[in-house]
Amino acid sequence: MATKRSRKQERGQTRSSAKGARRRRPEEDDDGADLPPPVETRGSGIHGRGVYATRSIKKGTRIIEYLGERISHAEADRRYARKGEDDGHTFLFIASRRTVIDAGVNGNDARFINHSCDPNCETVIENGRVFIEAIRRIKPGEELGYDYQLTWESTDDPVELALYACRCGATHCRGTMLDREPQDTKADKKK
């Protein structure tokens, strides 16, 4: 059984890569070469470090891939079981039923994109890879953010769940980085 620690993992929207499916590409220069991601990492008023646009980013742009070591859910449980109960900070992202990306090992700047209840980005999973895409135009200097949708269960300790309070400052902030509904309730509805 998974530990509560590893269940606090980000998850994204899964898209099919079927033939004919619309694919969003990174920005390219005039020669067709991919440009470096239009972002930089620096201190954030939301939490720790954040990722900011260095130039205007168009809606639909694939900004950056979420990178890190690809591990099993069992390995994620093992690694993060050692963390203190008062430490809700991980860089885990569920890529599939079998694979978790641990951006704490060989990760890139995508791991510093903070949660937002009024996001300008979304995460998209294609073929087990996780990408961050703009869902609206992002201005230079604007901090990137997406809804983490952290997974949890109705039986989780409320004290532990409080570690995932949101600090995004959005007008309609829901006060938490957790998904709106616990995993076990969702599973019950599917039955």
GUKE-822423 format. One record per residue (C-alpha): residue in one letter; x, y, z. Coordinates in nm, 2 decimals. Example, Ala and Ser with C-alpha at 12.3 -4.5 7.8 and 13.67 -1.06 7.14 Angstrom:
BEGIN
r:A	east:1.23	north:-0.45	up:0.78
r:S	east:1.37	north:-0.11	up:0.71
***
This chain:
BEGIN
r:M	east:0.00	north:0.00	up:0.00
r:A	east:0.13	north:0.35	up:-0.08
r:T	east:0.23	north:0.57	up:0.20
r:K	east:0.05	north:0.90	up:0.26
r:R	east:0.37	north:1.08	up:0.18
r:S	east:0.39	north:0.96	up:-0.18
r:R	east:0.02	north:1.02	up:-0.24
r:K	east:0.10	north:1.39	up:-0.22
r:Q	east:0.21	north:1.39	up:-0.58
r:E	east:0.13	north:1.63	up:-0.85
r:R	east:-0.07	north:1.49	up:-1.14
r:G	east:-0.16	north:1.63	up:-1.48
r:Q	east:-0.41	north:1.60	up:-1.76
r:T	east:-0.34	north:1.30	up:-1.98
r:R	east:-0.36	north:1.36	up:-2.36
r:S	east:-0.35	north:1.10	up:-2.63
r:S	east:-0.07	north:1.11	up:-2.88
r:A	east:-0.28	north:0.94	up:-3.13
r:K	east:-0.22	north:1.01	up:-3.50
r:G	east:-0.39	north:1.34	up:-3.59
r:A	east:-0.40	north:1.47	up:-3.23
r:R	east:-0.31	north:1.83	up:-3.20
r:R	east:0.05	north:1.87	up:-3.07
r:R	east:0.18	north:2.18	up:-2.92
r:R	east:0.55	north:2.25	up:-2.99
r:P	east:0.81	north:2.45	up:-2.81
r:E	east:0.89	north:2.79	up:-2.96
r:E	east:1.13	north:2.77	up:-3.26
r:D	east:1.37	north:3.02	up:-3.41
r:D	east:1.37	north:3.11	up:-3.78
r:D	east:1.57	north:2.80	up:-3.86
r:G	east:1.33	north:2.57	up:-3.69
r:A	east:1.56	north:2.50	up:-3.39
r:D	east:1.39	north:2.49	up:-3.05
r:L	east:1.45	north:2.80	up:-2.84
r:P	east:1.55	north:2.77	up:-2.48
r:P	east:1.26	north:2.78	up:-2.24
r:P	east:1.14	north:3.14	up:-2.20
r:V	east:1.18	north:3.13	up:-1.83
r:E	east:1.41	north:3.19	up:-1.54
r:T	east:1.41	north:3.08	up:-1.17
r:R	east:1.43	north:3.33	up:-0.88
r:G	east:1.28	north:3.40	up:-0.54
r:S	east:0.90	north:3.39	up:-0.52
r:G	east:0.65	north:3.57	up:-0.30
r:I	east:0.44	north:3.25	up:-0.31
r:H	east:0.69	north:3.00	up:-0.18
r:G	east:1.07	north:2.96	up:-0.20
r:R	east:1.18	north:2.98	up:-0.56
r:G	east:0.95	north:3.04	up:-0.86
r:V	east:0.97	north:3.03	up:-1.24
r:Y	east:0.91	north:3.36	up:-1.43
r:A	east:0.86	north:3.44	up:-1.80
r:T	east:1.16	north:3.61	up:-1.96
r:R	east:0.95	north:3.71	up:-2.26
r:S	east:0.59	north:3.70	up:-2.37
r:I	east:0.45	north:3.34	up:-2.39
r:K	east:0.16	north:3.27	up:-2.62
r:K	east:-0.14	north:3.07	up:-2.51
r:G	east:-0.08	north:2.70	up:-2.61
r:T	east:0.30	north:2.72	up:-2.60
r:R	east:0.47	north:2.41	up:-2.46
r:I	east:0.70	north:2.59	up:-2.22
r:I	east:0.92	north:2.32	up:-2.05
r:E	east:0.93	north:1.95	up:-1.98
r:Y	east:0.92	north:1.84	up:-1.61
r:L	east:1.24	north:1.64	up:-1.58
r:G	east:1.39	north:1.42	up:-1.31
r:E	east:1.47	north:1.06	up:-1.22
r:R	east:1.19	north:0.82	up:-1.33
r:I	east:1.11	north:0.58	up:-1.05
r:S	east:0.84	north:0.34	up:-0.94
r:H	east:0.57	north:0.44	up:-0.69
r:A	east:0.72	north:0.20	up:-0.44
r:E	east:1.06	north:0.38	up:-0.47
r:A	east:0.89	north:0.71	up:-0.42
r:D	east:0.73	north:0.57	up:-0.10
r:R	east:1.07	north:0.45	up:0.02
r:R	east:1.25	north:0.78	up:-0.05
r:Y	east:0.99	north:1.01	up:0.11
r:A	east:0.89	north:0.79	up:0.40
r:R	east:1.21	north:0.92	up:0.58
r:K	east:1.09	north:1.28	up:0.55
r:G	east:0.95	north:1.44	up:0.87
r:E	east:0.58	north:1.45	up:0.92
r:D	east:0.59	north:1.83	up:0.91
r:D	east:0.76	north:1.84	up:0.57
r:G	east:0.51	north:1.83	up:0.28
r:H	east:0.77	north:1.94	up:0.03
r:T	east:0.85	north:1.70	up:-0.25
r:F	east:0.92	north:1.72	up:-0.62
r:L	east:0.72	north:1.41	up:-0.72
r:F	east:0.50	north:1.40	up:-1.03
r:I	east:0.29	north:1.10	up:-1.13
r:A	east:0.36	north:1.03	up:-1.50
r:S	east:0.17	north:0.70	up:-1.52
r:R	east:0.04	north:0.42	up:-1.31
r:R	east:0.39	north:0.28	up:-1.29
r:T	east:0.61	north:0.59	up:-1.31
r:V	east:0.68	north:0.88	up:-1.08
r:I	east:0.92	north:1.16	up:-1.18
r:D	east:1.14	north:1.27	up:-0.89
r:A	east:1.27	north:1.61	up:-0.99
r:G	east:1.47	north:1.62	up:-0.67
r:V	east:1.71	north:1.40	up:-0.86
r:N	east:1.84	north:1.54	up:-1.19
r:G	east:1.54	north:1.78	up:-1.21
r:N	east:1.52	north:2.10	up:-1.41
r:D	east:1.36	north:2.45	up:-1.34
r:A	east:1.01	north:2.31	up:-1.40
r:R	east:1.02	north:2.17	up:-1.04
r:F	east:1.01	north:2.53	up:-0.91
r:I	east:0.68	north:2.62	up:-1.08
r:N	east:0.45	north:2.70	up:-0.79
r:H	east:0.09	north:2.61	up:-0.74
r:S	east:-0.18	north:2.86	up:-0.83
r:C	east:-0.55	north:2.86	up:-0.78
r:D	east:-0.57	north:3.10	up:-1.08
r:P	east:-0.31	north:2.92	up:-1.31
r:N	east:-0.16	north:3.05	up:-1.63
r:C	east:-0.03	north:2.70	up:-1.71
r:E	east:-0.14	north:2.34	up:-1.71
r:T	east:0.05	north:2.01	up:-1.70
r:V	east:0.00	north:1.77	up:-1.99
r:I	east:0.12	north:1.40	up:-1.99
r:E	east:0.20	north:1.25	up:-2.32
r:N	east:0.36	north:0.91	up:-2.36
r:G	east:0.47	north:0.92	up:-1.99
r:R	east:0.64	north:1.26	up:-2.03
r:V	east:0.51	north:1.57	up:-1.84
r:F	east:0.50	north:1.91	up:-2.01
r:I	east:0.40	north:2.25	up:-1.88
r:E	east:0.19	north:2.45	up:-2.13
r:A	east:0.05	north:2.80	up:-2.12
r:I	east:-0.33	north:2.82	up:-2.10
r:R	east:-0.33	north:3.19	up:-2.15
r:R	east:-0.09	north:3.46	up:-2.27
r:I	east:0.18	north:3.51	up:-2.00
r:K	east:0.35	north:3.85	up:-1.98
r:P	east:0.73	north:3.90	up:-1.93
r:G	east:0.81	north:3.89	up:-1.55
r:E	east:0.49	north:3.70	up:-1.46
r:E	east:0.53	north:3.40	up:-1.24
r:L	east:0.42	north:3.07	up:-1.39
r:G	east:0.18	north:2.86	up:-1.19
r:Y	east:-0.05	north:2.56	up:-1.23
r:D	east:-0.30	north:2.37	up:-1.01
r:Y	east:-0.10	north:2.10	up:-0.84
r:Q	east:-0.41	north:1.88	up:-0.77
r:L	east:-0.22	north:1.70	up:-0.50
r:T	east:-0.38	north:1.36	up:-0.43
r:W	east:-0.51	north:1.28	up:-0.09
r:E	east:-0.77	north:1.05	up:0.08
r:S	east:-1.05	north:1.13	up:0.32
r:T	east:-0.88	north:0.92	up:0.59
r:D	east:-0.56	north:1.14	up:0.58
r:D	east:-0.47	north:1.32	up:0.90
r:P	east:-0.61	north:1.68	up:0.89
r:V	east:-0.29	north:1.80	up:1.06
r:E	east:-0.09	north:1.66	up:0.77
r:L	east:-0.33	north:1.79	up:0.51
r:A	east:-0.28	north:2.14	up:0.66
r:L	east:0.08	north:2.13	up:0.54
r:Y	east:-0.06	north:2.18	up:0.19
r:A	east:-0.21	north:2.52	up:0.25
r:C	east:-0.21	north:2.75	up:-0.06
r:R	east:-0.03	north:3.08	up:-0.05
r:C	east:-0.09	north:3.18	up:-0.41
r:G	east:-0.29	north:3.50	up:-0.32
r:A	east:-0.54	north:3.45	up:-0.61
r:T	east:-0.88	north:3.63	up:-0.56
r:H	east:-1.06	north:3.30	up:-0.56
r:C	east:-0.79	north:3.10	up:-0.38
r:R	east:-0.93	north:2.77	up:-0.24
r:G	east:-0.68	north:2.77	up:0.04
r:T	east:-0.51	north:2.44	up:-0.05
r:M	east:-0.29	north:2.28	up:-0.31
r:L	east:-0.49	north:1.95	up:-0.27
r:D	east:-0.72	north:1.82	up:-0.53
r:R	east:-1.08	north:1.93	up:-0.48
r:E	east:-1.19	north:1.57	up:-0.40
r:P	east:-1.01	north:1.28	up:-0.22
r:Q	east:-0.89	north:0.99	up:-0.43
r:D	east:-1.10	north:0.73	up:-0.23
r:T	east:-1.42	north:0.93	up:-0.29
r:K	east:-1.35	north:0.95	up:-0.66
r:A	east:-1.29	north:0.58	up:-0.67
r:D	east:-1.62	north:0.51	up:-0.50
r:K	east:-1.80	north:0.72	up:-0.75
r:K	east:-1.65	north:0.52	up:-1.04
r:K	east:-1.79	north:0.20	up:-0.90
***
